[in-house]
Every structure is written in C-alpha cells, then in structure tokens.
C-alpha cells in the first residue's frame, strides 16, 4: 500500500446492521481501503466498524462516503461504540 499517511489506524472489521442493529452483512472487503468501492446502506441502517486501535479526538477520523443519488444527498452520523450518543 503506498501513499498511506504515517499513523494511519486501519479498519479490522465492518458490518452492515439493520434498524435493530442486527448484522446483515460483513462489508469489510468493500470498505477497508479507499478504492472507489462502496457499500450501499439504506436509510435507517448502520455500519459498525472496528479499528486496530482505539480512536480519540486526537486522530484524523476521516470518513469517505458518497450518495448513490446525486439529487438526494446522504448524511453520516458517528456514534461511540454501543450507544446512540452522537
């Protein structure tokens, strides 16, 4: 992997979850690298991602996402693990 910034914390797991946070699919292969491969998540679903190290507000927590419909922008909300706190 080239051009990866020093200190990058990698994803180790990623799951697509339904409204009740039940696992629907393992999407790790789709989201592990920035390569223009995206997972499709519908309104009301979640993604649970595990990182190789604990994240903090000192890290650059960049998320690469795109809307499937350019006329209907997507939004992203980030929650601490196992909570609905933003």
C-alpha positions in Angstrom: 0.0 0.0 0.0 1.6 3.2 -1.0 0.8 6.8 0.0 -0.7 5.8 3.4 0.0 8.5 6.0 2.1 7.7 9.0 -0.1 6.9 12.0 -3.0 5.5 10.0 -5.3 3.3 12.1 -6.8 0.6 9.9 -10.3 -1.0 10.0 -10.2 -4.6 11.2 -14.0 -5.3 10.9 -17.0 -3.7 9.3 -20.7 -4.9 9.4 -23.9 -3.6 7.9 -26.6 -3.5 10.5 -30.4 -3.2 10.3 -32.5 -0.8 12.4 -32.3 -3.1 15.4 -28.5 -3.3 14.9 -28.6 -7.0 13.8 -25.8 -7.9 11.4 -27.0 -8.1 7.8 -23.6 -8.4 6.1 -19.9 -8.4 6.5 -18.8 -5.4 4.4 -15.1 -5.3 5.4 -13.8 -6.1 1.9 -15.9 -3.2 0.5 -14.8 -0.5 3.0 -11.3 -1.5 4.1 -9.5 0.8 1.6 -10.2 4.0 -0.3 -10.5 2.4 -3.7 -13.9 3.7 -5.1 -15.6 0.5 -3.9 -18.6 1.4 -1.6 -21.1 -0.4 0.5 -24.7 0.5 -0.1 -26.5 1.4 3.1 -30.2 2.3 3.1 -31.9 4.9 5.4 -32.2 3.5 8.9 -29.3 1.1 8.6 -25.9 1.3 10.3 -22.3 0.4 9.8 -20.3 -0.9 12.7 -16.6 -0.5 12.2 -13.8 -1.8 14.5 -10.4 -0.3 14.2 -7.0 -1.8 15.1 -6.5 0.8 17.8 -8.8 2.9 20.0 -9.7 6.2 18.3 -9.8 9.6 20.0 -10.5 13.2 19.1 -6.7 13.5 18.6 -6.9 11.2 15.5 -7.9 12.3 12.0 -11.2 10.4 11.8 -11.9 10.8 8.0 -14.9 9.1 6.5 -15.2 8.6 2.8 -18.8 8.3 1.8 -20.9 9.2 -1.2 -24.6 9.3 -2.0 -26.0 6.8 -4.5 -28.3 9.5 -5.8 -26.8 12.9 -6.6 -30.2 14.5 -6.2 -30.6 13.1 -2.7 -27.5 13.9 -0.6 -26.6 11.4 2.1 -25.7 12.1 5.7 -23.4 10.4 8.1 -23.7 10.3 11.9 -21.0 8.9 14.1 -21.8 7.2 17.5 -19.4 5.9 20.1 -19.5 2.1 20.3 -22.8 0.6 21.5 -24.6 3.9 22.2 -26.9 6.2 20.4 -25.0 9.2 21.6 -23.6 11.5 18.9 
